[in-house]
Amino acid sequence: MLLAISISGYVKNESMKEQTDVMNALNLGVMTIIIVAAAGATVVTSFLGFMGAYYKSMLVLKFYVVLVLITFLTQVAIGAYLLNLDMSSLRTSWEQDDATGASRRDTLQSYLTCCGFDVWSDSIGTLHTDCPYLPTFPDYTQPQSCYEAAKDFINDWLGVVALAAIIIGCIESIAMAITFTLIFKSKDKNSDTAFDY
């Protein structure tokens, strides 16, 4: 499940990168690739755990514990990073003052339906861009800033990946604890079917 969710987040991130590279400063693609790798490692780790239990190999089960711990920590760390993403590097990319930067700003404003970085009027400041979503009368509805729109984009698409990584990582650690509880109880009750240590 995590594999499907993380691949979906990666595809959405890549589709945005095709439109504009402003978000590259946040390294979201790298983070989603790490989560996809951790999800793949979870599948392999689960298989190792099954094989270790089936063949009663304590060495394989110890390796299983180490891999589950590594994938758990990786998933939780990347999930927490994505949930608390520092957006300050986005400002640097936004403020690039040349033709490439102007094109980036215009594309991002179109893609996210936003204007300016902090507030819509940023678009008419020193880093002029043509805002296609100027406030409208009579209600004077102001467009969303691109900073807020980028945060919403990340929360909508990668927030799900981050939460899935944390939740599934926690489920993995609980499953590992249950597995070892059963193994140790098996050793106490039935020495013929217990694991050799």
Secondary structure, 3 states (H helix, E strand, C coil): CHHHHHHHHHHHHHHHHHHCCHHHHHCHHHHHHHHHHHHHHHHHHHHHHHHHHHCCEHHHHHHHHHHHHHHHHHHHHHHHHHHCCCCHHHHHHHCCCCHHHHHHHHHHHHHHCCCCCCCHHHHHCCCCCCCCCCCECCCCECCCCHHHHHHHHHHHHHHHHHHHHHHHHHHHHHHHHHHHHHHHHHHHHCCCCCCEC
